Amino acid sequence: MIDAIFRYEFLQNAFMTGILIGIIAPLLGVFIVVRRLSLIADALSHVTLAGIAASLLLEKRLMMFNGLNPLYMGMAFSVGGSLFIEKLRAVYKHYQELAIPIILSGGIGLGVIFISLADGFNTDLFSYLFGSVTAVSRTDLWTILIISVSVIAVIILLYKELFLLSFDEEYAKASGLASKSIHFIFIIMVALVIAASMRVVGILLVSSLMTLPVAASIRIANGFKQTIFLSLLFGETAVLGGLTVAYYLNLAPGGTIVMISVAILVGAILYRKSNYGKKAM
């Protein structure tokens, strides 16, 4: 396996991208779960699918779009979807959760239309839906590296503000915190990470990488910072383990990563139960 990584560029791209995704997806996922916005990842992933399908359609119909990386249009749609979610949250002040299913439905509808106009599914679209090790290019890697550095920088610089917004949004607003601006920056970061993660995990499974490691860490962590650390550990374990197993068994990497995440979650739940059983005795 190590020899193959050094020999083949596509494996280098896949594993380096996987390492980055294994950090930034659970890192943002912790704040998403704490703020009870877990479904936002699903909504934006479907909007990203619409962007990918639109890019492939344009490439097929118009010569000027030949060679355009669908990742960029997927990111544009994802960021646009995140902005619409914020707008709808402002419109439905007392029913803010409605914003997410509205955008999710719109993303699915647009995606289906673009796919039908492009005469159905093709190999490229399937690789975006379920992830593909061979599809990750060096350009994708550099794009994801830039996004990863940006996300980590934002989390470090705005950690206290994000922490306060996650646990007591009303107090944060009352204390004069620029909550709208911070949430705006945060949701754009989420949109970019979802679009970036689809190359390895796949659009339909990317939300799992943002939530399952966090769900596992919440069961056994003793504090917020430990939750972040364990989420990163579980995320990296799932990604690197999934890519390795997928390589040897010729499986879809996205599905393999998700199933390892599920196994980690089950293990965390059983560990928690066994500890409670020992204390009770």
Secondary structure, DSSP 8 states (H G I E B T S, - for coil): -HHHHHH-HHHHHHHHHHHHHHHHHHHHHHHHHHTT-THHHHHHHHHHHHHHHHHHHHHHH-GGGTT--HHHHHHHHHHHHHHHHHHHHHHSTT-GGGHHHHHHHHHHHHHHHHHHHTTS--HHHHHHHH--GGG--HHHHHHHHHHHHHHHHHHHHTHHHHHHHHH-HHHHHHTT--HHHHHHHHHHHHHHHHHHHTTTT-TTTHHHHHHHHHHHHHHH-SSHHHHHHHHHHHHHHHHHHHHHHHHHHT--HHHHHHHHHHHHHHHHHHHHHHHHHHHH-
